[in-house]
Amino acid sequence: MTKRSRLTGAAAITVAASQFAAHAAAPTLKVTPDTTMLRMKSAVHREPALSQTKLLALMRKNVKYVFVIYQENRSFDSYFGTFPGADGLFSQPGNITPGFNQLILNTDGSTSLIHPFRIGPAQQAADTDDIDHSHGSIVAKINVQDGRPLMNRFAFTEERRFSPTGNPSLRAKQMGELAMAYEDGDTIPFLWRYANRFVLCDHIFQQITGPSTPGNLAIIAAQTGVTQWMLHPNEAKGKLSGGRGVPVTDDHNPFWGSAVDTTTKNRMPYAKYDSRDKNPQINLTFASLPLSLARGTAASSAKHDALPGEDLRDVADDIKALQKHGGSAIDWGWFEEGFDQESPSEGPLDASGATASYVTHHNGPQYFGYIANNPVMRKHLHGLDDFYKALSAHSLARGIFYVKGGYLNNMGMKPECQTGRAATSFLGDDDHPGYSDSRISESMLGETVNRIAASPYWKHCAIVITWDDSEGDYDSVPPPGITRGPDGQRLTDGPRVPFLVISPYSRVNYVDHEVGNQGSVVRLADELFSLTPLAKLPDEERGLTIGLKQGLKNEGPTDANPLVSGLLNAFDPARLAGTAAPLPASYAMIPQSLIETQPSELHYGLRQVGVLPTDYAKGIVNRIPADFNPRPETNPTPSK
């Protein structure tokens, strides 16, 4: 990246910043404007001035289905850091962008500064190794000093994971470099096309500083167990063996279905890789959307729980309150690839009945006993193909539905990279580095959006595309500091995640800067379906009160926090009010030929999407480290 230097601290940063600013102009990139998007944008209309009450009334009238396509492990800057109009990598000079200049150790012990650099098809950017995104690592990477995240230890923290002392190995250095790499529309053209045509939210943070499981919980509960911690201090993270406990900050698999679950009937499925897990997470007993969506039927539904004393201990009063508030149940569903065997590509069943594509710790609802042990609640959990069947059969009622991929893909697609272990190691479609190919993941995502758009649901839907955590990849925007966990470390928020909103009622070519987190999805559901916010349910309020007495503010569900976006700004008041036409389904759809073929084979990228990234626009020279390897672990660099 820069000349090697033995300078450290501020002196090294000053030198490297000046070197980076001196880069020559970058090669030009000519793009073909997206004429369809321009035509939609040019249809100028005046937005009516609507009160919050009127806006909500129109939202409830027009938006009856929320589809959440929920991917894995990407930071905002790693995917959209150069998207025009977004708060990104080159929105301001590097010397004032948090973490833009980061120290990295060279294999000979000298130090250099590394800056964000672009990787694309030439670097096989669709298939990259997985870097550390554990709770402790995320906290170390954002490097909070005096309450302020400096965002400047992504490369160094990752590098030191592999070489804790002494000179780093080449593999360690390459992993540190990988934390600073970013992609654009040449690698993920479908996502950039959606961002260009619809709404890109650039200030949505992962709620918990941690890996996948906390995100998969937060998106249905707006927390990961703070209220359970308050109500049961003996279950606090750190007080139980093996790192289990609440609030959840790690990837322990759910108790239900594990080797220590003694349930004999209707056992929850488990991934073949996790079937011998004898140290699972504890039973989660705090409120979540699946509970509040039951509304006036909550009590009758709860009667079917096989272990009420265990499962309902922290929601009994919540259930009474929901019953009292009344209202018919709102539908919901969690559709995850591999939950059941739906296609040959999901692999054979193992001895415990699990399929090869299932990722157990990604199934948020499975952690809650009041779902896992209740046939009425459990019927809302399905495989991925079941979602497509439901769309075709028009069997979904008004509600919210989550869609997830897994270790394999149902489309029979092969990874972009066909070299070495990568050819068989990147068959997944949930976008998780280390086993998923981002192009295959885009195809699954594009197929899902196309099927929704082609269905009767399009006319009344909102589609959210987001990710569960930031992967440990560099992001330049310091997250808001809200809470600390039992370990004294920062609990919320973590770095930004990509977030898109697609709807016939959405704004066009719009970047929404409102601040939110994964709890924003819960808040949107609360408002659309007139739900009692989870934070306002009595059992949760009791836990929050205990926290306040201990000086812990803003703990618990964030769905009633006015500082957390409810995503309403993504919607066009004129389209909602009927003074402008809703966007047609064709505007959201991607040609099937692109979905079924790797885009690179058809030379589909930035030029065809019609977006000029900010690094090209500002003439930034892209400097990829000479020793860069997108897969230091999967396909190590041969020793000389």
N, C-alpha and C positions, 0 to 999 in steps of 0.2 A: 504493500500500500504506500508506504513512505520510506525514505531512507532510514536505516537503522540508527537508533540513538540510545545512548546510555543515560540521557536526561530522564528525570522522573518528575511527577507532580505537575504543577502549574507551568514550569518552564518547558516541559516536553509538550504539553497541550498547546502552548502558544506557538512553538516552532511548527508542529504538525498542522495547526490550523492555518498558518500562513502558507505552508506548502500546498494544502488542499485548495486554498483560495486562488492559487496561481495556476490551476489547471487550464489547459488550452480548451478552446471550444470543442464541444462534443460533435460527433457526426450527426447530420440532420436526419430526421425521420419524417417521411411524408405519410400522412394519413388521409384516408378517404372519408369525408364526413358521413356520418350516419344520417342519411336524408330523411329516413322515417322519423328518427328522434327530432331532427330539426323542424320537420313539419309539425310535429306535435307541440314542440316548444313555441313555434311561431304563432300558434293559435292562441294569441294573447287574450286573456279574460281578466276581468276585475274580480278580485276576491271579496266576497261579502264580509262585512264586519259582523262576526257572530260572537255572542256571549259563550262562555264555557258551557252553560246549560244547554244552549241551542246546538252547539257543536257536538256535544255528547249525544243529544237526542238524534241528530242526523247520523252519527256514527252507529248508534244502535239500530237505526232503521236500515242502514245500507250495508253494514258489515256484520254478517252473521256467522262467519267461519274464519278461524285463525289457523293457519298452517305454519308450523315452525319446523323448517328444515335445519337440523341441528348438526353441524359439522364439528371437527375436532382440531384443536391445537394450532392456532395461527394468531399472531399479533396483528393489530391493525396496520402498522407500518410495514410489516413483512408482505402484506398483500396490497394495500392501498396507500402506502406512504408517498407515492408520486402521482396520485389521482388529482387532477386539477380541481381546485377549490376546497380540497380537504386540508385539515390541519395535519401536515405531514413532514416528511424528512427535509424538504427544501423550502418550507414555508417561510423560514427566516434564516439568516446567516448561520453557518455551522458553529461559529464560536459562541453563539448564544442559544443554540438548540441543546437542551439537556441530553447529555450522553452522546452527542454526535462524534466527539473525539474520545476514544477509549484506549486505555493501555492494553497491550498484549505482549506476552513474553515470546521471544524467539527461542529456537531450540539450542542456540549457543549461549543463552542467558542474557543477551541484550534485550532491550525493550523497543517497541515501535508503537505508534498510534494507529489504530484501525478505525475506519469510518464506514458507514453503510455503503454497500455495493450491490449492484444489480446482477442477478443471475437469471438465465433464461434457457430456452431449448438447447443452446450450444453447451451449456453447463449441466444439462439433464436436470433442470430445476424441478421437474415434476416428481422426482424420486429422491428425497433427501433423508438423511438419518434423523433420528429422534434425539433432541437435546434435553437437558434436565429442566423439568418444570415442576419439581417438588415444592412444597410449601417453603422449606428453608432456602432453597435455591432462588425462588422468585423474590423472596425478601432480600436475599443477598444481592441479587442482580439489580433491583431498583435502588438499593443502597440509600436507605433513609438516614439522613443526618439532621439532627435538630428538628425532626418532624417533617423534613422536606425530602422527597425522593429525588435523588440526583440522576437516576437512570443511566449510570455510567460504569456498571460492573458486569454487564452481560457477557462480554468476551472473556474477561479475566476469570469470573466465577466458573464459567463453563470449562475453560482451559484447566483450571486447578482441580476440577473434579477428577480428571484423568492423571494429572501429575501434581499431587498436593504439595510436593516440595521439590527443590532443585530445578534443573533445567527441564522444560516440558518436552515430552515426546512429540514427534510430528503429528501423531493422531490427536493428541491433546490440543495442539495449536490449531489444527484444522477444525476441531469441534468448536473452539473459541471463535474462529472465523465464521463458522456456519451461523452462529447466533447473530451476526451482523449482516447477513445476506437478505436481500429482499427480491420479490418478484413483481411483475406487472402484467399487463394484458397480453403479452406474448406467451406467457405461461398459463395464465388463467383468463382466457378471453371471454368466457361466458359470464364470469363474475363482473368483469369490467363492463361488459355490455349491459348487464342489469343495473350496475351503478350509474352508467351513463343515461339510461332510459328512465330509471325510477329514482329511488331515494337511497343515498348512502349516509349512514349515521356515523360520524367520526369522533364521538365522545361517549361511546358505550364501553364501560370497563368490565373486566371479569370481576365478579363480586368478591371472590375469595382469592387471596394470594396462595394459589395451589394448583394441583393438576386437574384431571378430567372429572373425577367424581364430584367434587364440590360444585362445579359448574352444572353438572347434570341434576344436582339437587336444587341449586339456587334458581334454575329456570322454571321449576314447578313450585318452589316454596319461598323464594326470595330470601332464604337464609340456609344455613347448613346445620343448624342445631344449637344456636345460642340460647334459645329459650329452654331447651332440654338441659343444657348445661346449668342454667340458673336454677331450674326446678330440681335438678339432681346433681349437685356438685360432685358426688362420688363418681359420676360418669364423665367428668371433664377430661378432655384430651390431656394425656400425660399421667393420669391416675390409674389407667388400666394397662394391662400387659400388652406388649406388641404394638404400641402406638395407636391403639384404637381409642374411640371416645368422641365426644362432641365439644365444640363444633367440628364437623368433619373437614379435614384439611388434606386428606391423602386419598389413595386409591385402594384401600382395603375393600375387598368384595363384600356384597351384602350377606348378612347372616342367613337369609332365607334361601334355601337351596344348597347351602354350603355343607361340608362334611360333618359339621357339628349340629346341623339342623335335624332334629329328630322327627320332623313332620313325615308322615308315611303316605298321606294322600295329597294329590295335586301339588307335588313338590315344584318349586320354581326351577327353571332351567339354569344350567351353569355352563360356561365355556369349557371345552375339553381341557384347556390349559390350566383352568382354575379348580377343577373338580376335586382336588385333594386339599383344598384350602382349609386349614384347621384354625386359622386366626382371622376370622372375618370381622367386619364392623358390627357394632352392637345394633340392636333393633332401634330404629328411629321412630319416635313417637310424637313429633311436633306436627303442627297442621301444615297442609299443602293444598294446592289447587284441587287435586282429585277429591279432597274432603269438602272444600267450600263449594265446589261445583255441584255437589249433591243437594245443596240448599235445603228445602223443606223435606226432602226424602232422606236426610242424613241419618236420622235415628232408625228408620226402618231398614236402611242399608246396613248400619252397624250391627244390627241383630244377627247378621250372618257371619260375623267374625268368629273364628274358631278359638281364639285366645283373647277374649275381650279384656281380661284383667291385665294382660301384658301390653296389648296393642293400643288400648283406648285410655290408658291412665292419664295422658296429657292432652286429650282432646274431648274428654267426656262433657265438660262444660261448653266447649266449642260446638259440639254436636247439638246440645240443648239450645244454644243460641241460634244456630242455623235452622233448627226445627221451628223455633219461635218466629224467626223472620219469614219463613215460608218460601213458596215459589217452587216450581217444578225443576227437576234436575237438568243441568246443562251437560251435553255430551262431551266426552274427551277420549283421547286415545294416545297410546304410546306405541308406535310402529317401528320396531327395531329389527334389522336384518339378523337372522339366525335365532330369533326367539323361538321359532318353530321351524321345522324343515319344510321349505317351500319350493326349492328348486335344486337340481343336482349341483349347481355351482356353489351352494352353501356347504357342500361336503357331506360326508357320511355321518351318521349318528355314532357317537361313542357309547361306551358301556353305560354311562349315566344318562343317555338320551340327549346329549348336547350336540349341537352342530358346530362345524369348524369355524363358521363366520361370526358367531355370537361373542360380543364383548360384554362380559357380565357387569363390570363396574361402570358401564355407561348407561345402564338401565336405572334411572333415578327412582321410579316408583317401586322397584323391587326391594329397596332398602326399608320400606315402611311396612311393618307388620299388619297395619290395618288395611293394606292393599293386598299384600302377599297371602294373608290368611283369610281373605274374604272373597268368596266366589263372585259376589256381585261386583266388587271393585276389580278383581283380577281379570274379569272378562274384557276390560278395557286395554289389556296388554296384548300386542299382536306382533307378527312378523312383518317385514317390509312389503312383501308381495300382497299381504292382506290389505294394505292401504290402497294399492292400485285396484284391487278387486272392489273395495268399498267405493272408490270413485266411479268405477264402471257401473256398479249396482245402484248408485245413488243412495247408499244406505247410511250416510253420515247425517246426523241431526245437527242443529245449531250448537257450536262448541269450538273447542281448541284441540288440535291434533299435532303431535310431535312425530317427526320422521327422521330416522337415523340409519346409517349404513353400518358396515362392520369390517371384519378382517378380510373378506373376499368380496366379490361383486357378482350380482345376479345377471349381468349383461354379457358375461364371458369375455370381457376385455382384458388385454395384456398390458403390462406397464410400458411406459415410454422408453425406459432403459431396458435393453435386453442383454446387458453385460453381467457376467458373473452371477452372484447370488441375487442381485436386484431383479433379475428376470422372473424369479419365483417368489421374491420377498415383498413385492409391492402390488399385490392383487386387490388390496382393500379399496373401499369407496367412501369412507367417512372422513377423508382428508388428513388423517393422523400421520405425521411424518414417521418413518421407520417401517410402516407396513402398507400405507396407502399411496397410490399415485394420484397426484392432484388433478390430472386430466381425466382419469377414470371417475374420480369424485365429482368433477364438474359434469360429467355425463350423467351420473346418477341424479345429481341436482337438477340438470336441465331436463331430464326425462320426467322428473317429478313435477317441475313447474309446468312443463308442456301438458301433462295429463290433467293438472288442476285447471289450466287455462282452457283446455278442450272440454271440460265438464260443465255442468250447470252451476257448479259452485263458484266459478269465476266471477259471476255478476255480483256476488255478495261476499267476497273474501278479502283477507289480508294475508300475504305470505311474508313471513320473517325468515331471513337466512342469517344465521349467526354461528358462532363457534363457542366451545365450552371453556377453553382457556387459551392463554397467549403463547403456549409452548415453551416459554423461556426465550423467545426471540426478542430482539431489541425493539422497543417502542419509545418514541421521543417525548410523549406527553405524560407528565407526572400524574399519577392517579390521586384522587382525593383521599385523604387519610380519615377514616371514620372510626374504626374500632380496633382493639387488640384482643387476642385470644388468651386462653389460659397459660400459654407458654410465654406471654409477655410480648410476643412478636406481633407485628402488624397483621391483622386479619383481613380487613377490607380497606380499600379496594385494591385490586391488582391492575396490571397493564390493560390497555384497550384491546378489544377484540373486534374483528370486522362485523358489520351489522348492516343489512339491507332490508328495505321494506318495498314490497311489490303489491300493487292493488289497482283495480280499475279506478279507485278514488285517490290514488297517491299523487303527489306532486311529480313533476317531470324534470329530469336532469337537475336534481336538487341535492345539496349536501346539508344535512341537518346537524347543527352543532350543539343541540341540547345534551346535557350531561345525564347519563343513566348507567345502569348496569344490567346484569341478567335478570334482576328483579323487575326491570321495565316490562318484560313480557308478562309477568304476573300482574302488574298494575294495569296493563292494557286489557287483560282478561277481566280483571275486577270491574273496570269501567264499562267495557262493552256488554258484559252480562249481568251488570248490577249486583255484583257480589259484595259481601262484607269483606273488606280487606283482611288478610291474614293477621296483620298487626293489630287489628281491632277486635279479634276474637278473644274471649275472656281468658282462656288458658295462656295464650301468648302474651296478653296484657299483664297477667300475673308474673310471668317470667321477666318481662321487661321492667316491671316495677322493682323486682328483686335486684336487677342489674343497676337501676338508677340509684337505689340505696347504697350500692357499692361504688358509685361514681362512674358507672359504665353507661355512657350516652349512645344513642343511635344503635343500640344492639337489636338483634332480632329481625323480623321481616322488614324489607325496605319498601313494600308495596304501598305504604301509606305516607312515605317520606316525600314531601313536596319538592325536595331537591333531586329526586330521581325521576327522570323522564317517564311519562306514560305513553310516549310515541305519537301523540295526537298531532304533533307538528309535521309529521310525515305525510299527512293527508291534506288534500286540496279542498278548502271550504266551498269553492265554486262547484266542484264535481259532486261533493256531498249534498249541496243545496239544489242541484239540478240546473244551475245556470251555465254549466259547462258539461259537455258529454263525458261520461266515464270512458276510460281507456279501453280499447277493444282487446280481446284475448290475443289476437294476432300480434299485438305490440309486445307481448311478453314472450311469445314462443320463439324457439330457436330451431332452425331447420333440422329435421331428423337426420339428414346425412351427416351433419356435424356431430350430433349426439352419438351416433353409432360408430364414428371413426375418430381416431386421435386427431385433434385440430391441426397439429403440426403436419400431418400427412396431407391435409388440404390447404396448408399455408394460411391458416386463419389465425390472425392475431391483432395487434394494435392497429395496423393499417386498415383492416376490415372493420374493426370495432369503431374506428373513427375518433380515437382519443389520443391526444398528445400528452404524455406524462411530463411532469414538471422538471425532471432531470434533463430530458431532451430539450424542453422549452427554454431552460436556463443555461444550456450549453455545458452541463456538468460532464466532465470526462469520467467514465466508469472505470475504476481501477480494482480489478479482481486480484486478490493475492496470488502470486505466482505458484504457490503450493496448495491452492484451494482444491478441496475434494468434497463433493456434495454428500459422499457416503464414506466417511473415514472408518466406520465400523463394518458396514456391510461389504464394501469393496475397498479394503485398505490400499493406500499408495504403496506400490512395490518398493522395497528397500533397494538402494543403489549398490 
